[in-house]
Amino acid sequence: MKKISEGMLIGEILELDTRFAEILKKHGLNCSGCPAAQRETLSEAVKGYEANIDNIIKDLNQCFSPEKEE
């Protein structure tokens, strides 16, 4: 499965898994439905908020971990 990185577009991330919108929202990024999501990377989006990109990426990628898929 694809691993989330800071250079990915928000729209691309949101298309991968429906749970990702809630994870981003938990970190203060309400990206679902935002027109900028189709042209902004995760790194660019985080700059406008007081959010820790490393924690966001960790939470997003945990959805793909083998322990979660069993």
CYANA upper distance limits for C-alpha pairs under 8 A (distance plus 0.5 A):
  1 MET  CA     64 PHE  CA      7.42
  3 LYS  CA     61 ASN  CA      6.71
  3 LYS  CA     64 PHE  CA      8.22
  4 ILE  CA      8 MET  CA      7.48
  4 ILE  CA     13 ILE  CA      7.71
  4 ILE  CA     57 ILE  CA      6.80
  4 ILE  CA     60 LEU  CA      7.27
  4 ILE  CA     61 ASN  CA      6.49
  5 SER  CA     42 LEU  CA      8.19
  5 SER  CA     57 ILE  CA      7.11
  6 GLU  CA     41 THR  CA      7.18
  6 GLU  CA     42 LEU  CA      5.52
  6 GLU  CA     43 SER  CA      5.45
  6 GLU  CA     53 ILE  CA      7.95
  6 GLU  CA     57 ILE  CA      7.83
  7 GLY  CA     41 THR  CA      5.90
  7 GLY  CA     42 LEU  CA      6.68
  7 GLY  CA     43 SER  CA      6.77
  8 MET  CA     12 GLU  CA      7.20
  8 MET  CA     13 ILE  CA      7.33
  8 MET  CA     41 THR  CA      5.66
  8 MET  CA     42 LEU  CA      6.49
  9 LEU  CA     13 ILE  CA      6.89
  9 LEU  CA     37 ALA  CA      7.31
  9 LEU  CA     38 GLN  CA      6.99
  9 LEU  CA     39 ARG  CA      6.86
  9 LEU  CA     40 GLU  CA      5.96
  9 LEU  CA     41 THR  CA      4.50
  9 LEU  CA     42 LEU  CA      6.49
 10 ILE  CA     14 LEU  CA      6.68
 10 ILE  CA     31 CYS  CA      7.83
 10 ILE  CA     37 ALA  CA      5.33
 10 ILE  CA     38 GLN  CA      6.90
 10 ILE  CA     39 ARG  CA      8.07
 10 ILE  CA     40 GLU  CA      6.60
 10 ILE  CA     41 THR  CA      6.03
 10 ILE  CA     42 LEU  CA      6.04
 10 ILE  CA     45 ALA  CA      8.34
 11 GLY  CA     15 GLU  CA      6.77
 11 GLY  CA     37 ALA  CA      5.37
 11 GLY  CA     38 GLN  CA      5.26
 11 GLY  CA     39 ARG  CA      8.09
 12 GLU  CA     16 LEU  CA      7.12
 12 GLU  CA     38 GLN  CA      8.00
 13 ILE  CA     17 ASP  CA      7.83
 13 ILE  CA     20 PHE  CA      7.65
 14 LEU  CA     18 THR  CA      7.05
 14 LEU  CA     20 PHE  CA      6.28
 14 LEU  CA     21 ALA  CA      6.65
 14 LEU  CA     32 SER  CA      7.94
 16 LEU  CA     20 PHE  CA      8.35
 19 ARG  CA     23 ILE  CA      7.05
 20 PHE  CA     24 LEU  CA      6.64
 20 PHE  CA     60 LEU  CA      6.98
 21 ALA  CA     25 LYS  CA      6.61
 21 ALA  CA     30 ASN  CA      7.97
 21 ALA  CA     31 CYS  CA      7.38
 21 ALA  CA     32 SER  CA      6.42
 22 GLU  CA     26 LYS  CA      6.53
 23 ILE  CA     27 HIS  CA      7.13
 23 ILE  CA     56 ILE  CA      8.08
 23 ILE  CA     59 ASP  CA      7.57
 23 ILE  CA     60 LEU  CA      7.33
 24 LEU  CA     28 GLY  CA      7.02
 24 LEU  CA     29 LEU  CA      5.60
 24 LEU  CA     30 ASN  CA      7.07
 24 LEU  CA     31 CYS  CA      7.62
 24 LEU  CA     56 ILE  CA      7.53
 25 LYS  CA     29 LEU  CA      5.24
 25 LYS  CA     30 ASN  CA      5.36
 25 LYS  CA     31 CYS  CA      7.79
 27 HIS  CA     51 ALA  CA      6.68
 27 HIS  CA     52 ASN  CA      8.49
 27 HIS  CA     56 ILE  CA      7.37
 28 GLY  CA     49 TYR  CA      7.61
 28 GLY  CA     50 GLU  CA      8.28
 28 GLY  CA     51 ALA  CA      7.39
 29 LEU  CA     45 ALA  CA      8.29
 29 LEU  CA     46 VAL  CA      8.01
 29 LEU  CA     49 TYR  CA      7.79
 30 ASN  CA     34 CYS  CA      8.19
 31 CYS  CA     37 ALA  CA      6.67
 32 SER  CA     37 ALA  CA      8.03
 33 GLY  CA     37 ALA  CA      8.14
 36 ALA  CA     40 GLU  CA      6.28
 37 ALA  CA     41 THR  CA      8.14
 40 GLU  CA     44 GLU  CA      6.35
 40 GLU  CA     45 ALA  CA      6.64
 41 THR  CA     45 ALA  CA      6.68
 42 LEU  CA     46 VAL  CA      6.67
 42 LEU  CA     53 ILE  CA      8.42
 43 SER  CA     47 LYS  CA      7.11
 43 SER  CA     53 ILE  CA      7.56
 44 GLU  CA     48 GLY  CA      7.98
 45 ALA  CA     49 TYR  CA      7.94
 46 VAL  CA     50 GLU  CA      7.71
 46 VAL  CA     51 ALA  CA      6.51
 46 VAL  CA     52 ASN  CA      8.06
 46 VAL  CA     53 ILE  CA      7.09
 47 LYS  CA     51 ALA  CA      8.38
 51 ALA  CA     56 ILE  CA      8.37
 52 ASN  CA     56 ILE  CA      6.90
 53 ILE  CA     57 ILE  CA      6.61
 54 ASP  CA     58 LYS  CA      6.61
 55 ASN  CA     59 ASP  CA      6.66
 56 ILE  CA     60 LEU  CA      6.66
 57 ILE  CA     61 ASN  CA      6.50
 58 LYS  CA     62 GLN  CA      6.61
 59 ASP  CA     63 CYS  CA      7.56
 60 LEU  CA     64 PHE  CA      8.21
 61 ASN  CA     65 SER  CA      7.26
 62 GLN  CA     68 LYS  CA      7.87
 63 CYS  CA     68 LYS  CA      6.80
 63 CYS  CA     69 GLU  CA      8.34
 64 PHE  CA     68 LYS  CA      7.32
 64 PHE  CA     69 GLU  CA      7.49
 65 SER  CA     69 GLU  CA      7.15
 66 PRO  CA     70 GLU  CA      7.03
